Amino acid sequence: MNVRLSAAVAAGQAAAALSRRFKLGGGTVIAGHVARAVCPEALRNIAGSLSAGCLVLSGTNGKTTTSRLDRKSTRLNSSHT
């Protein structure tokens, strides 16, 4: 991990912790915004380092349901190979 990406991740984690500490939110969104501001290619770099790839879900509604469906589908497909 390069220095800029490391700084971006650390800054995102710090922002998330502060958001939770001061009860401004859950800290999940601000972490990504801060990390991307520090290192615009952060998501691409992190996703590229994953050996099995990455699926990113975003939006307002349906993320949990979609994540659970994807996890179940992945498990079913891997048991058939």
C-alpha positions, -999 to +999 in steps of 0.1 A: +000+000+000+015+033-010+019+063+014-010+083-001-034+054+001-023+046+037-029+082+046-063+081+030-074+050+049-061+064+082-079+098+076-111+080+067-109+058+098-103+089+120-132+108+104-155+078+110-144+076+147-150+113+152-184+111+135-194+083+159-178+099+189-197+132+184-229+114+174-229+129+139-236+096+122-225+060+120-192+070+103-196+047+073-202+073+047-177+100+059-149+075+059-152+069+021-156+106+013-125+116+033-105+087+019-115+096-017-106+133-011-071+123+001-066+096-026-091+097-055-081+063-067-084+047-032-113+024-041-096+012-073-064+005-055-080-014-026-103-034-049-074-042-072-054-057-043-082-083-036-074-116-052-111-125-058-121-091-069-147-068-053-184-060-054-193-025-043-229-018-033-241+018-028-274+036-028-302+045-004-323+014-002-317-023-006-280-027+002-284-052+030-309-073+011-287-072-020-256-081+000-273-111+016-285-123-018-251-120-033-234-138-004-259-167-007-255-168-045-217-169-041-219-197-016-242-217-038-221-213-068-189-221-050-204-254-037-212-265-073-176-261-086 
